[in-house]
Amino acid sequence: MERAVRDSRIEAIITKNGAVNELKAGDSGEVVLNRTAIYAESGGQVADTGAFYDSSESQLLAKVTGAFYPVAGLVAHKVVAKETLRVGDRVAVVADADRRARIIRNHTGTHLVNAALRNILGTHVKQSGSLNAPERLRFDFSHFAHVDAEELRDIEQQVNDEIRLNTEIETNVTLLEEALTSGALAFFGDKYPEHNVRVVTIPDPRAARGFYSKELCGGTHVQRVGDIGVLKIVSENPWPQAFAESKPSPASGRWNIFNRKRSSCGNWPASSTWARRHPGPGGEAFPDRQTARKGARGAEAQRSAQPDR
Ligand SMILES: [Zn+2]
């Protein structure tokens, strides 16, 4: 999506008092436009921030602090008006491009972490959520044991090996059945349409299937995986313990966090059966060497993180 959309029309303004015709300078409200450059919060990906300007983009009309889907396909912009906004006004919508770029890097990071976890810990690992924010990512998953320091190092190393390959991310829209047959991962617990599902692939010429990661995902991603720079795991916490403070990654200046608790990366809500029937890529290209060792610690320790979405 473009960073800016000009000549967008204000279709509706909602405040705590309901639908109104105008929002005065200084007031907060939600604004619906006929088109926008702002990504709404979806799955684990946080919303863009940005601004409304006049047509010349010289006068600030409103700050956009977030956006969400009140219903499918409709974006409500959370705004603080700097000038009076009226229904029918034309505005230029500008997203914070730098912030979006950081969110996108972390979103692609969650796909890499998902694949690495399944490769290192085993394909029983299921994503139960994620957070893709500008300053960090959090990946939530189910696994029957604590992930030890050696495993964390292996996961981090594998992810960074993929980043260095710098392959170009592929996206395509296909049938659900076709996507799952090709090894795409569905988000645990969600429901998908039969048609027009979006598949995001991180190719890897070294892998038997030709890819490192393939997921059903409606979110936004980097163009090449090397755009991420580096991914640093700073903590791992078993659910339901609250996640620990993250630390800045020295190489990237970004904060990445890693934990086992919450919500999603796919924009389509999902079914656990699909995820189980179609475990997707992983084991064959990268040996699942840890599974046996972990299994010996006892199935009684097994538990699943509860989706919190
Ligand atoms: Zn995704």
Residues whose N, C-alpha, C, O or C-beta is under 5 A from the ligand:
A	BS01	ZN	C217 G219 C265 G266
